[in-house]
Amino acid sequence: MRVLMFGWEFPPHITGGLGTACFGLTKGLLKQGVEVLFVVPKAFGDESQEAVHIINASDVEVFFGNETLTKEITENLSYIEVGSNLIPYAGFDEYLELVKRQQTSLITETRPAYSRYFEFSGKYGHNLFEEVNNYAIVASRLAEVNSFDIIHAHDWLTYPAGIMAKHFSGKPLVVHMHATEFDRSGENVNGIVYDIEKRGMEEADRVITVSHLTRNIVIERYGINPDKVFTVHNAVEPVDRPGSGMYHKNVKEKVVTFLGRITFQKGPEYFVEAAYKILEKDPDVRFVMAGTGDLMNKMVHRIAQLGIATKFHFTGFLKGDDVDKMFALSDVYVMPSISEPFGISPLEAMRSSVPVVISKQSGVSEILNHAIKVDFWDIDAMADAIWGILHYDALSSMFRKEGKAEVEKLKWENAARKVFEVYQSIELNQSVI
């Protein structure tokens, strides 16, 4: 089986869990005998191709010579160009602030037909929506010149590309929902993104969600037929890297870590409030907030207001070996997300033998047994859980040992097998019809 797969990022060039998930999934699919053509807007040349063949959309020449092709594109890809830095996980407040900062106006425009290369930034810049639509145009060309059996599109940025590839090839489409607009923005959804997500799932032959939590949102909030929505939980890559003994903490205090985007979705304010409660009873604890986001300044101000700035550290965005090093220096990892479709970072922490406290409002809580689960809003319960791990050695030891053993069984190979079964269900359905 050959799959034409669309993704906005691929390691080592990532901004969060999406690229990491794509990497693990494609490696798992290779073991199922699946060949993957992975299309990125801009390839940098250092992407791992051990499990995929990377196609650089910026290198694809698009020809719009015939009237049928031109008509299809102009009908499907009249786009709204917004001065936007709306990355897949950013909140709507951050989006509005960035648009205002760039002082751009709303423009509606239909692209004429012509032959050219599109130069993509491969980032989430001010012309993101234009790039999304140009990427879809490239997808139509790739659908014409490549042989494949299934189209697989990851997250809303690539749904228009998946739709165009389906229209031009007649091949079935699978869309992968890693995070919905409700996860990113609460009830203040961006209507443009919502419409892209909804249309992508309506056009798809199958929809894969990363948790039952996300599946319910897809069905209830987008009105998608439950019969074509399947849950495939994420996994974690096994690593052979130095253990915690290879790193020296340089501080005598215990370290509690938050690692993720500092945005509404991730609930960083609850982490700060829980930290304050702990420090009231035990000043010998340090807290780390690793990441970036639109709530960064608000968190800094709140920490200063609470008088705990000397016990807080901000590292900025971490990836790769730096993530593993941060976990190696941590005694507890906390993920207080308000709405988390899945959440790979707790698995990465457990892989490094770090006890985790996670919100019940996360997809990963559906599959973990050796993690303490609390409601994101229950600051007292969160503080109690962190306190218990920090101060009861037997509890900490149990979560370190059992958590690591549990997460080592969560392999991308198993997740890929379920995705492969979704592919096969389409083929089976078509043969019956």
LOKOLMI-252136 format. One record per residue (C-alpha): residue in one letter; chain; z, x, y. Coordinates in steps of 0.25 Angstrom, whole numbers, plus 5000, padded with zeros to 4 digits. Layout:
BEGIN
R   rolo   lodo     zz     xx     yy
R      A      A      Z      X      Y
...
% end
This chain:
BEGIN
R   rolo   lodo     zz     xx     yy
R      M      A   5000   5000   5000
R      R      A   4997   5005   5014
R      V      A   5004   5000   5026
R      L      A   5000   5001   5041
R      M      A   5013   5002   5048
R      F      A   5016   5001   5063
R      G      A   5028   5007   5069
R      W      A   5032   5011   5084
R      E      A   5039   5024   5080
R      F      A   5041   5033   5068
R      P      A   5050   5045   5066
R      P      A   5053   5054   5072
R      H      A   5049   5046   5085
R      I      A   5059   5034   5084
R      T      A   5068   5026   5094
R      G      A   5076   5019   5083
R      G      A   5077   5014   5069
R      L      A   5062   5008   5069
R      G      A   5056   5022   5067
R      T      A   5066   5026   5057
R      A      A   5064   5013   5049
R      C      A   5049   5015   5049
R      F      A   5051   5029   5044
R      G      A   5060   5025   5032
R      L      A   5052   5013   5028
R      T      A   5039   5021   5027
R      K      A   5045   5031   5019
R      G      A   5050   5021   5010
R      L      A   5036   5014   5009
R      L      A   5030   5027   5005
R      K      A   5039   5026   4992
R      Q      A   5033   5012   4990
R      G      A   5019   5018   4990
R      V      A   5016   5012   5004
R      E      A   5007   5021   5013
R      V      A   5011   5018   5028
R      L      A   5002   5020   5040
R      F      A   5012   5021   5051
R      V      A   5006   5018   5065
R      V      A   5014   5023   5077
R      P      A   5010   5022   5092
R      K      A   5011   5037   5094
R      A      A   5013   5047   5083
R      F      A   5019   5060   5087
R      G      A   5015   5068   5075
R      D      A   5029   5071   5070
R      E      A   5031   5058   5062
R      S      A   5034   5059   5048
R      Q      A   5022   5055   5039
R      E      A   5029   5056   5026
R      A      A   5028   5042   5023
R      V      A   5018   5037   5033
R      H      A   5004   5040   5039
R      I      A   5007   5039   5054
R      I      A   4996   5033   5063
R      N      A   4996   5036   5078
R      A      A   4992   5024   5085
R      S      A   4989   5033   5097
R      D      A   4978   5039   5089
R      V      A   4971   5027   5085
R      E      A   4958   5023   5092
R      V      A   4956   5008   5094
R      F      A   4942   5002   5095
R      F      A   4940   4988   5101
R      G      A   4925   4987   5099
R      N      A   4923   4973   5093
R      E      A   4926   4960   5099
R      T      A   4935   4955   5088
R      L      A   4944   4966   5089
R      T      A   4945   4965   5104
R      K      A   4948   4951   5103
R      E      A   4959   4952   5092
R      I      A   4966   4963   5101
R      T      A   4965   4956   5114
R      E      A   4970   4943   5108
R      N      A   4982   4949   5101
R      L      A   4986   4960   5110
R      S      A   4986   4955   5124
R      Y      A   4999   4962   5128
R      I      A   5010   4962   5138
R      E      A   5012   4976   5143
R      V      A   5027   4978   5148
R      G      A   5033   4990   5154
R      S      A   5042   4991   5142
R      N      A   5051   5001   5135
R      L      A   5055   4991   5125
R      I      A   5057   4999   5112
R      P      A   5059   4991   5099
R      Y      A   5074   4991   5100
R      A      A   5076   4990   5116
R      G      A   5084   4978   5122
R      F      A   5077   4969   5132
R      D      A   5086   4973   5143
R      E      A   5082   4988   5141
R      Y      A   5067   4983   5141
R      L      A   5068   4975   5154
R      E      A   5075   4987   5161
R      L      A   5065   4997   5157
R      V      A   5053   4987   5161
R      K      A   5060   4986   5175
R      R      A   5062   5001   5176
R      Q      A   5047   5003   5174
R      Q      A   5044   4992   5184
R      T      A   5032   4987   5175
R      S      A   5026   4974   5176
R      L      A   5022   4964   5165
R      I      A   5007   4965   5162
R      T      A   4999   4957   5152
R      E      A   4986   4963   5148
R      T      A   4975   4962   5137
R      R      A   4969   4975   5133
R      P      A   4954   4976   5133
R      A      A   4947   4981   5121
R      Y      A   4943   4995   5120
R      S      A   4943   5008   5112
R      R      A   4954   5018   5114
R      Y      A   4967   5025   5109
R      F      A   4980   5020   5113
R      E      A   4990   5030   5117
R      F      A   5004   5026   5113
R      S      A   5017   5032   5118
R      G      A   5024   5029   5105
R      K      A   5037   5025   5113
R      Y      A   5042   5012   5119
R      G      A   5038   5014   5133
R      H      A   5034   5005   5145
R      N      A   5020   5001   5139
R      L      A   5026   4998   5125
R      F      A   5020   4984   5124
R      E      A   5006   4990   5128
R      E      A   5008   5000   5117
R      V      A   5012   4990   5107
R      N      A   4999   4982   5109
R      N      A   4991   4995   5109
R      Y      A   4997   4999   5096
R      A      A   4993   4985   5090
R      I      A   4979   4988   5095
R      V      A   4979   5001   5087
R      A      A   4985   4994   5075
R      S      A   4972   4985   5075
R      R      A   4964   4998   5074
R      L      A   4972   5004   5063
R      A      A   4972   4991   5055
R      E      A   4956   4992   5055
R      V      A   4955   5007   5051
R      N      A   4967   5008   5041
R      S      A   4969   5003   5027
R      F      A   4982   4996   5024
R      D      A   4989   4985   5017
R      I      A   5001   4981   5026
R      I      A   5004   4982   5041
R      H      A   5019   4985   5044
R      A      A   5023   4984   5059
R      H      A   5037   4989   5063
R      D      A   5044   4981   5074
R      W      A   5038   4973   5086
R      L      A   5031   4985   5092
R      T      A   5021   4986   5081
R      Y      A   5020   4971   5077
R      P      A   5007   4969   5086
R      A      A   5001   4981   5079
R      G      A   5004   4975   5066
R      I      A   4998   4962   5070
R      M      A   4985   4968   5074
R      A      A   4984   4976   5062
R      K      A   4986   4964   5054
R      H      A   4975   4956   5062
R      F      A   4965   4968   5060
R      S      A   4968   4971   5046
R      G      A   4972   4958   5039
R      K      A   4983   4966   5032
R      P      A   4997   4960   5031
R      L      A   5008   4963   5042
R      V      A   5023   4967   5040
R      V      A   5031   4968   5052
R      H      A   5045   4975   5052
R      M      A   5055   4969   5061
R      H      A   5065   4980   5064
R      A      A   5071   4973   5076
R      T      A   5069   4960   5083
R      E      A   5069   4958   5098
R      F      A   5082   4950   5096
R      D      A   5088   4963   5091
R      R      A   5084   4971   5103
R      S      A   5086   4961   5114
R      G      A   5096   4950   5109
R      E      A   5091   4937   5115
R      N      A   5084   4943   5127
R      V      A   5071   4946   5119
R      N      A   5059   4952   5124
R      G      A   5049   4940   5122
R      I      A   5037   4950   5121
R      V      A   5043   4958   5109
R      Y      A   5048   4945   5103
R      D      A   5034   4939   5103
R      I      A   5029   4952   5097
R      E      A   5039   4952   5086
R      K      A   5037   4937   5083
R      R      A   5022   4938   5082
R      G      A   5023   4951   5073
R      M      A   5032   4944   5063
R      E      A   5023   4931   5063
R      E      A   5010   4939   5061
R      A      A   5017   4947   5050
R      D      A   5016   4944   5035
R      R      A   5030   4950   5033
R      V      A   5041   4953   5042
R      I      A   5051   4964   5038
R      T      A   5065   4964   5045
R      V      A   5075   4975   5044
R      S      A   5087   4965   5041
R      H      A   5090   4951   5038
R      L      A   5096   4950   5052
R      T      A   5082   4953   5057
R      R      A   5075   4944   5047
R      N      A   5084   4932   5052
R      I      A   5080   4935   5067
R      V      A   5065   4936   5063
R      I      A   5066   4923   5056
R      E      A   5075   4915   5066
R      R      A   5071   4921   5079
R      Y      A   5056   4924   5077
R      G      A   5053   4912   5067
R      I      A   5047   4921   5057
R      N      A   5044   4915   5043
R      P      A   5056   4920   5034
R      D      A   5047   4921   5022
R      K      A   5040   4934   5028
R      V      A   5052   4941   5033
R      F      A   5059   4951   5024
R      T      A   5071   4960   5027
R      V      A   5070   4975   5023
R      H      A   5082   4983   5028
R      N      A   5080   4997   5033
R      A      A   5086   5009   5027
R      V      A   5089   5024   5030
R      E      A   5082   5037   5027
R      P      A   5090   5046   5019
R      V      A   5092   5060   5025
R      D      A   5096   5074   5021
R      R      A   5102   5079   5033
R      P      A   5115   5087   5036
R      G      A   5128   5078   5035
R      S      A   5139   5076   5045
R      G      A   5145   5090   5041
R      M      A   5134   5097   5048
R      Y      A   5137   5092   5062
R      H      A   5150   5095   5070
R      K      A   5155   5083   5079
R      N      A   5161   5092   5089
R      V      A   5171   5081   5092
R      K      A   5184   5078   5085
R      E      A   5183   5063   5087
R      K      A   5176   5053   5077
R      V      A   5162   5049   5082
R      V      A   5157   5034   5082
R      T      A   5142   5033   5084
R      F      A   5132   5022   5089
R      L      A   5118   5026   5087
R      G      A   5107   5017   5092
R      R      A   5100   5011   5104
R      I      A   5110   5008   5115
R      T      A   5104   4994   5117
R      F      A   5109   4980   5116
R      Q      A   5105   4978   5102
R      K      A   5114   4990   5097
R      G      A   5127   4985   5103
R      P      A   5131   4998   5109
R      E      A   5141   4991   5118
R      Y      A   5149   4986   5106
R      F      A   5150   5001   5101
R      V      A   5156   5005   5115
R      E      A   5166   4994   5115
R      A      A   5170   4997   5101
R      A      A   5171   5012   5105
R      Y      A   5181   5008   5116
R      K      A   5190   5001   5107
R      I      A   5191   5013   5097
R      L      A   5193   5023   5108
R      E      A   5205   5014   5113
R      K      A   5212   5018   5100
R      D      A   5206   5031   5096
R      P      A   5200   5040   5107
R      D      A   5196   5050   5096
R      V      A   5182   5044   5094
R      R      A   5169   5047   5100
R      F      A   5157   5037   5101
R      V      A   5143   5040   5101
R      M      A   5131   5031   5106
R      A      A   5118   5037   5102
R      G      A   5106   5031   5107
R      T      A   5099   5026   5120
R      G      A   5096   5012   5126
R      D      A   5097   5003   5137
R      L      A   5113   5001   5136
R      M      A   5116   5016   5137
R      N      A   5120   5015   5151
R      K      A   5129   5003   5149
R      M      A   5136   5009   5137
R      V      A   5139   5022   5145
R      H      A   5144   5013   5156
R      R      A   5153   5005   5147
R      I      A   5158   5018   5140
R      A      A   5162   5023   5154
R      Q      A   5169   5010   5157
R      L      A   5177   5010   5145
R      G      A   5181   5025   5147
R      I      A   5176   5030   5134
R      A      A   5165   5039   5139
R      T      A   5171   5052   5134
R      K      A   5171   5046   5120
R      F      A   5156   5042   5120
R      H      A   5143   5050   5118
R      F      A   5129   5046   5120
R      T      A   5118   5054   5113
R      G      A   5106   5047   5116
R      F      A   5095   5043   5106
R      L      A   5096   5050   5093
R      K      A   5086   5051   5081
R      G      A   5084   5059   5069
R      D      A   5094   5071   5066
R      D      A   5102   5067   5078
R      V      A   5105   5054   5072
R      D      A   5110   5060   5059
R      K      A   5118   5070   5067
R      M      A   5125   5059   5075
R      F      A   5129   5051   5063
R      A      A   5134   5064   5057
R      L      A   5144   5065   5068
R      S      A   5148   5051   5068
R      D      A   5160   5045   5061
R      V      A   5155   5030   5063
R      Y      A   5142   5024   5067
R      V      A   5142   5010   5074
R      M      A   5130   5001   5075
R      P      A   5135   4989   5084
R      S      A   5121   4982   5085
R      I      A   5120   4968   5091
R      S      A   5107   4966   5083
R      E      A   5102   4976   5073
R      P      A   5090   4973   5064
R      F      A   5094   4984   5055
R      G      A   5101   4997   5060
R      I      A   5097   5010   5053
R      S      A   5107   5019   5060
R      P      A   5119   5014   5052
R      L      A   5112   5018   5039
R      E      A   5109   5032   5046
R      A      A   5124   5033   5049
R      M      A   5128   5029   5035
R      R      A   5118   5039   5030
R      S      A   5126   5050   5037
R      S      A   5139   5045   5031
R      V      A   5144   5038   5044
R      P      A   5151   5025   5043
R      V      A   5145   5013   5051
R      V      A   5149   5001   5059
R      I      A   5138   4991   5061
R      S      A   5136   4977   5067
R      K      A   5134   4965   5058
R      Q      A   5122   4962   5067
R      S      A   5114   4973   5060
R      G      A   5104   4972   5049
R      V      A   5109   4985   5043
R      S      A   5123   4977   5040
R      E      A   5115   4969   5030
R      I      A   5114   4981   5021
R      L      A   5126   4990   5023
R      N      A   5139   4988   5016
R      H      A   5146   5001   5020
R      A      A   5146   4998   5035
R      I      A   5156   4991   5044
R      K      A   5149   4979   5050
R      V      A   5154   4972   5063
R      D      A   5149   4962   5073
R      F      A   5143   4970   5084
R      W      A   5151   4962   5095
R      D      A   5164   4964   5087
R      I      A   5169   4977   5095
R      D      A   5183   4976   5088
R      A      A   5177   4976   5074
R      M      A   5168   4987   5078
R      A      A   5179   4996   5083
R      D      A   5188   4993   5071
R      A      A   5177   4997   5062
R      I      A   5174   5010   5069
R      W      A   5189   5013   5070
R      G      A   5191   5011   5055
R      I      A   5180   5021   5051
R      L      A   5185   5031   5061
R      H      A   5200   5030   5057
R      Y      A   5200   5027   5042
R      D      A   5194   5038   5034
R      A      A   5193   5030   5021
R      L      A   5184   5020   5028
R      S      A   5176   5030   5035
R      S      A   5174   5038   5022
R      M      A   5170   5025   5014
R      F      A   5159   5021   5024
R      R      A   5154   5035   5025
R      K      A   5152   5036   5010
R      E      A   5148   5022   5006
R      G      A   5139   5020   5018
R      K      A   5131   5033   5015
R      A      A   5130   5029   5001
R      E      A   5125   5015   5005
R      V      A   5115   5019   5015
R      E      A   5109   5029   5006
R      K      A   5104   5017   4997
R      L      A   5097   5011   5009
R      K      A   5083   5018   5007
R      W      A   5070   5015   5015
R      E      A   5064   5016   5001
R      N      A   5071   5003   4998
R      A      A   5067   4996   5011
R      A      A   5053   5001   5010
R      R      A   5052   4994   4996
R      K      A   5056   4981   5002
R      V      A   5045   4983   5013
R      F      A   5035   4986   5002
R      E      A   5039   4973   4995
R      V      A   5036   4965   5008
R      Y      A   5022   4972   5009
R      Q      A   5020   4967   4994
R      S      A   5025   4953   4997
R      I      A   5013   4952   5007
R      E      A   5003   4957   4997
R      L      A   5008   4948   4987
R      N      A   5008   4936   4996
R      Q      A   4993   4939   5000
R      S      A   4989   4940   4985
R      V      A   4995   4926   4982
R      I      A   4988   4920   4994
% end
